[in-house]
């Protein structure tokens, strides 16, 4: 899940896939704006066929937290 997420992230911000770490924070480290983050969530919902809870998504800070959350959603 982490690799898939890292691939999607590169579509939204100018960062190399190999520079994305589990502890990378979306806003502070990767340079996401709120709009970028919400747009990415929309793409993830389509790609992975999951429904992301906006309130839960608002608490996600790092790439690993997002990967864990998406893993949980895909297993439901």
N, C-alpha and C positions, 0 to 999 in steps of 0.2 A: 504494500500500500504506500509506503514511504516513497519508493521510486516513481510510482504513478503520480503521486502528489507533487513531487519535485518537478516532474516533467510539465505538469499543468502550471505550476508556479512560474516557470520560465516564459510562459505566454503572457504574463501580466507585468512582470518587472524585469529590469535588465540585470539579471544575475545568472551565472553559469550553474548548470545543474550540479556540478561537482562542488560548488561552493555552498550548497544548501545543506545544512546540518540539522539533526533532530532538534537541537536546542535553539535553532534560528527562530527569532521572533518576527512575525509578519510585518508589523509596522516599524519597529525600531531597527531591525537588522536587514530586512529585505526591502524596505522602502515602500511597502504597500500603503495606499490610501484606503480610506473606508470604502470608497467606490470600487477600487480594484478588488478588495477582499470580497465584497458582496457579489461582484460580477463573477469572480472565480468560484464562489459557492454555487452560483447558478449553473456554471459549466460542470462542476463536479456532480451536481444532482442529475444532470442529463447523462453524463458519461457513465456514472456508476449506478444509475437508476435507484437513487435513494432520496429520501426527503429529509432535508436538514432543518432542524428546529432553530429558528433565528435567535432565540434567547440563549440556547446552549452554544450556538456558534459565537455569540458575542463574548463568551468566556474563554474562547480558544486563543491562546497567545503564541504558541510555538508550533512548528511544523509537526513535531512528534505528537503533540496533543491532538492536532487535526487528524493525523494518520490513525491514531488510536480511536478517535471518535468515529471516523469513517469505517474503520474495521468493525467496530461494534454495530454500526448501522447496517453494514452489508451482511452481517451474520444474523440479523433479526428476521 
